[in-house]
């Protein structure tokens, strides 16, 4: 542990000068942005876009799970199946049926 001595504001050590680093992408209007700053900005925007896409995908996945369970429950009701048959809906797409019964194809 280092010991520090209290000093007045006029005797304090000068603050460390900010270094030009890849982290500092805030550029004033008179300076041109560096390729690193541009790339960082593009990557940040792409990351945000992908995160939004992932959130939307999770939302759709949750909605699909609800719809699958609802449709499975409806298809287990003989009155609903009879109604579908009377309306002329006698077949179901194979992919949908496989998904409902839990088979991957």
Backbone torsions as a table, in degrees:
resi	resn	phi	psi	omega
1	UNK	NA	133.7	-178.6
2	UNK	-96.8	147.9	179.8
3	UNK	-98.6	132.9	177.7
4	UNK	-113.1	145.9	177.3
5	UNK	-102.6	137.1	179.4
6	UNK	-67.0	133.8	178.7
7	UNK	-129.9	156.2	177.2
8	UNK	-76.0	166.2	-178.7
9	UNK	-61.8	-27.1	-179.6
10	UNK	-78.8	-18.6	-179.5
11	UNK	-103.8	-1.8	-177.5
12	UNK	-65.9	150.3	178.0
13	UNK	-66.6	141.9	179.4
14	UNK	-63.9	146.7	179.1
15	UNK	-64.4	147.6	-179.8
16	UNK	-65.0	135.8	179.6
17	UNK	-66.6	137.9	177.2
18	UNK	-64.2	135.2	-179.5
19	UNK	-92.5	149.6	172.5
20	UNK	-73.7	113.0	-179.5
21	UNK	-130.1	169.2	178.0
22	UNK	-70.7	-18.5	-179.6
23	UNK	-74.5	-28.2	-174.0
24	UNK	-86.3	94.5	-179.8
25	UNK	-104.1	7.9	176.0
26	UNK	-83.0	112.9	-178.3
27	UNK	-113.7	141.8	176.9
28	UNK	-75.4	167.1	-177.1
29	UNK	-62.9	-27.3	-177.1
30	UNK	-81.7	-21.8	-179.5
31	UNK	-93.4	149.0	175.3
32	UNK	-86.1	145.6	179.2
33	UNK	-75.3	146.8	-177.2
34	UNK	-83.1	160.4	176.3
35	UNK	-59.0	-34.5	178.7
36	UNK	-64.9	-41.5	179.4
37	UNK	-66.2	-40.4	178.0
38	UNK	-63.9	-44.6	179.8
39	UNK	-63.5	-41.0	178.9
40	UNK	-62.3	-40.9	-180.0
41	UNK	-65.9	-44.2	179.0
42	UNK	-62.7	-44.0	179.2
43	UNK	-64.7	-38.1	177.3
44	UNK	-63.7	-42.4	178.1
45	UNK	-65.4	-40.5	179.1
46	UNK	-66.1	-39.6	177.9
47	UNK	-63.0	-43.5	178.4
48	UNK	-63.5	-39.8	178.8
49	UNK	-63.4	-43.9	-179.5
50	UNK	-68.3	-36.7	177.2
51	UNK	-64.6	-40.3	176.8
52	UNK	-63.1	-42.5	178.6
53	UNK	-61.7	-41.7	178.2
54	UNK	-64.2	-40.7	177.0
55	UNK	-62.0	-41.9	178.5
56	UNK	-65.5	-40.0	178.8
57	UNK	-63.1	-41.7	178.2
58	UNK	-64.0	-37.9	178.0
59	UNK	-64.8	-43.9	178.4
60	UNK	-64.6	-40.2	179.1
61	UNK	-62.0	-41.6	178.1
62	UNK	-65.4	-42.6	178.1
63	UNK	-63.0	-40.5	179.0
64	UNK	-64.0	-38.8	179.0
65	UNK	-63.4	-40.6	177.7
66	UNK	-64.2	-46.0	-179.3
67	UNK	-64.1	-39.6	178.5
68	UNK	-61.8	-46.6	-178.8
69	UNK	-66.5	-36.6	178.2
70	UNK	-65.0	-47.2	-180.0
71	UNK	-65.1	-39.2	178.1
72	UNK	-61.9	-41.9	178.5
73	UNK	-65.7	-41.5	178.6
74	UNK	-64.1	-40.6	-178.9
75	UNK	-71.1	-15.9	175.8
76	UNK	-84.1	-6.6	177.8
77	UNK	-91.0	116.3	-178.0
78	UNK	-61.4	-32.0	179.7
79	UNK	-67.0	-39.2	178.7
80	UNK	-67.5	-41.5	178.9
81	UNK	-63.7	-40.8	178.1
82	UNK	-63.4	-39.8	177.3
83	UNK	-62.0	-44.3	177.5
84	UNK	-60.3	-43.4	179.9
85	UNK	-62.9	-42.1	178.9
86	UNK	-64.1	-30.7	179.7
87	UNK	-83.6	-3.1	177.1
88	UNK	94.4	7.6	178.2
89	UNK	-95.3	86.6	-174.3
90	UNK	-103.1	-11.8	179.6
91	UNK	-124.1	163.7	179.0
92	UNK	-135.3	143.7	176.9
93	UNK	-56.8	137.8	-176.5
94	UNK	-58.9	-41.3	-179.9
95	UNK	-61.3	-40.4	178.7
96	UNK	-66.3	-44.7	179.7
97	UNK	-61.7	-45.5	179.0
98	UNK	-61.1	-38.3	179.0
99	UNK	-66.7	-39.7	-179.8
100	UNK	-66.7	-37.9	-178.2
101	UNK	-89.9	-1.0	173.6
102	UNK	90.3	14.4	176.9
103	UNK	-94.6	137.3	174.2
104	UNK	-94.3	131.8	176.0
105	UNK	-143.5	NA	NA
